[in-house]
Amino acid sequence: MTSTATRRATAPRRTASTRRKQPAPDSTWWSRRWTRALESLGATYPNPRLPRGRTLARQGAVQGLTVRPGEVIARVELAKTGYDVTLRLPVFDDAEWSAGVRVLAGQLRHAASLLEGRMPEDIDDTLGKAGLALFPRRGELSSHCDCRDGGDPCSHGAAVHYAFADALQDNPFLLPALRGRSGERLLAELRAARSGGPADASADASTAPEAVTASELPASVAYFTGGDLSAVPLHPQPPADPARRLRRLGPPPGGSPADAELLAAAVERAAAHAWRTAGGST
């Protein structure tokens, strides 16, 4: 079944164009990791189906790639026939996603990266605290094709794997969508968790980060540089939008949108002062 191409994970059903002839040289780490997971099987169990699948994907044979919770479906069109392929990966239930959102929201850089449309490289390390992993674990991923080859994956299934990796390069939110959470819902839940919104009662409270007040941090440790700062080469650049990430994160816990704007304005003033100081003016 052919569907309209899209690059945004904004609904339970996802589609992605697969006409790119070969992977872009600056492919993202999350795209490469999906490909490595597939090719590691070929390294352990020599599988000639993988290079054939890679060739099919590069030739644009994969059509109508669609991502929905638990499944990637596509049709591999050959010269005289075509095959329907389904990749399957278990989805997380609501309780698991609630626990996952809690640990992600506890890492400011993770929340900021996701809100900017990027996948943090150690996201599975953080999700591991909730017993989860976005990328497939051993034995989780399976495929089905209506061809006669009994391999898992067959060359057509491998082609869909490579096409999905190519789609991931442009839209990392296809991966959480495959695990059962659309990009929009995941980001909304992250914002709610960061701003102190209602928490899911099924989430494990033990996964919440432990709070440490500034007064508990010894200055000799918290601000120790470990070397001569004058030896560090500096190449300052004027801040384009210093409060952009802050605004993406939404209001602070217990705060209002007006509080968030006050904080953003303070950040902008601090950035402007820092730039003037770096330039030698006061």
N, C-alpha and C positions, 0 to 999 in steps of 0.2 A: 504494500500500500504506500503510495507516494504522498508526501505531505509537504506543506509550504516550509521553505527554509527559514530558520530563525537562529539568532545567536544569543537570546536571552532566556534565562530560566525563570519565566514569569507566570507559569501555569503548570498544573500537574502533568500536562503532556508537553514534551519537548521535541523539537525537530532541529536538524542541523544540515547544512549543505555539505556534500562530500565530494565536490568536484575538484578540489585542489589536487594537482597531479603529484606533488611530492611534499613531504613535510618542510615547513619553513626552517631555515637554518637557525633561527633564534627561538626554537620551540621552548615552551615553558617546562619547568621541572615537573609539574603535575602530569603533563602530557607524556614526558619521557618516562615517568615512573610507571604509568599504566602500560606503556610499551615494554618496559623492562620486565614487568611482572609476567607478561605473555611470553616474551622471548626467553626468560629464564627456564621455562618448561622445555623449550627446544634445546637449550644448552644441556639440560640434564637428560632429556630423552630426545635424541636427534629427530627432528620432525620436519621433513621437506615441505609440509603444508604451510609452514609459517612464511618462508620466502615467497611462495606462490600467493599467499594471501596478501602480503605486503605489496606485491606487484599489482594485484587486482585493485587494491585500494588506491594506489598511485595512478592507475589508469582511469579512475573514476567509475569503477564498476558498481560501487556501493551506492544505492539509490534509496531515498526516502528514510534516511536514518532518523529514528524517533526514540526519545528517551522518556520513560515513564517510571513510576515507582516499581522497582524490582526488575525492570526489563529494558533492554535495548533491542529494538526490532529494525530490520532493514531488508531490502531485497538486493541480491547480487545479480546483476544482469550480465550474461555472457553473450557470445555472438548468436547462438541459436536457442538459448534457454535462459532461465533465471531460477534462483533459489531464494526461498524465504528463510531468514536466519533470526534467531532470538538468543540474546545473551541474558543470563539471569544472575542476579545478585540479591541476597536477602536484604529486606528493608529493616530499618530500626522502628520499633513501636514508639508511641508517644512518650512513654516513661523514659525510654532510652534517649530519645531526642531532647527531652527536658534536662536530663542529667548532662548530656553533651553540651547543650547551650550554656548551662551553668559554668562548666569548666572553661569553655571558650570565652565567655564574658568575663571570667576572672583574669584573663590575660589581655591587657589593654592593647598590646600590639596585634594580637590575633583578631580582636574585634575590629580594630582600625583597618587592618589589611583586608578582611572580608568585606567591610563596608565600602572599600575602594575597589572591590572586584578582583582581589588577588587572594591566592591560597597560601597561607603560611606554610613554610616548608616543613615545620615540625608539628603540623596540626594533629597528626595521628599520635604523636607522643603525648600531647595534651589530652586528646580524646581518650587515650588509654587509661587515664585516671578514672574515667567513667566506664571502663571496660569496652570501649568502642574503637572502631577503625573505619575511616571512610574508604580507604583502598582495600581491595579484596584480600582477605586472609586465605591461607592455604585451604583448599577444598571448598571455598564459598562460591566461586565463579563457575558457571556451567554454560553450555551452549547447545542449541538444537538447530539443525538444518534439515530441510526435506530432500537433500541429496542422498545418495546411497553410501557415501563414505561414513564409516562409523567412528571416525576420529573426533576427539573433543579437545580443541576445535578442529573441524575440517578446514580446508583452505578457504572456503566461503566464510566460515565463522571467524577465521583469523583476519580476513579482509575487513569484517565489521569491527573487530577489535581495533585494528589500525585506524579505521575511519573514525571510530569513537575517540581514540587518542587525539586525532587531528581536530575533532570538534571541541574536545576539552581544552585544547590550546587557546581557543578563543573565548571559551565560557567555562570556567572551573566550576560553576554552580550546577553543571550537568551531573557532577558526581554526587553531591548531596541530594539532587533530584532523584537520582537512581536509588539512593538509600531511603527515599521516602519524604524528603523535605524540599519544597520549591525554594528557589533563591530568595524570593520576596518574603516568604514566611520565616525562613531562617534569619534573615536580616531584621525583620520586625521583632522576632523573639530575642535576638541579641540586643537590640535597642531597649526593649522592655527590661531585660535582665540588667543592663548597665544603668538604667534610670530608676531601678528599684520597683519595677512594676510587679504585678501579681506573679508569684512563683507557682509552678506546677507542684502539687502536693506529692506526686509520685517521684519527684527528683530526690536524689540522695543528698541530704544536707551535708554529709561528710565530704562531698566533692567541692564545697565552697572554699575559696582561698582563705587562709588565715590572715586576719587583719593585724597589721603592725603599725603603731602610731609613730610619728616622727620623733617624739621624745624618747622612744625606746632605742633609737639608733644612735650609738656613740659616734660623735663627730669624727674622732680619730680613725674610725673604720669606714663610716659612710662616705666620707669625703677624701679618703686617702687616694692620691693619684698614682702612687707606685713608680714615679719617675719624674724627670725634669720636664715640666710642661713647656719651657722655652725651647726645647729641642723638637717639639712637634710642629711640622710644617702646617701652616694654615692657609686655606684658600676659600675665604668666606664668599658667599653669594647672597644677594639680597633676597629675603623671603618673599615669595610670590603671594602666598595666601596662608599665613602661619596658623590661622584658626580653622582651616578647612577640615582637618581630621576631628577636631573638637566638635564642630557643628555636625559632622556625620554621626558621631557617637550619640548625639541627642543630649537632653538635660541630664545633669549629674544626679546620682541617687538622692531621692527626696527633694529634688529641685524642680523648678518650673522652666518652661521655655525662656521666660524673661531672665531667669538666673543664668541659663546657658549663654544668652547673648551678652550679659554682663561679664561673664568669664571669658567669652571669646574676645570681647573688646579689650579686656585686660591683657590677654595674650598678644593681641595685635600691638598694643602700646609697648609691651615688654620687648617684642621682636623689633619694633622700630627703634627703641632705645638701644638695644644690643647692636643693631646695625650701625647706629651713629657712633657708639663707643668703639666698635671695631674699626671705623674709619678715622678715629682720632678726634672726633668732635664731641661736644658735651651738650 
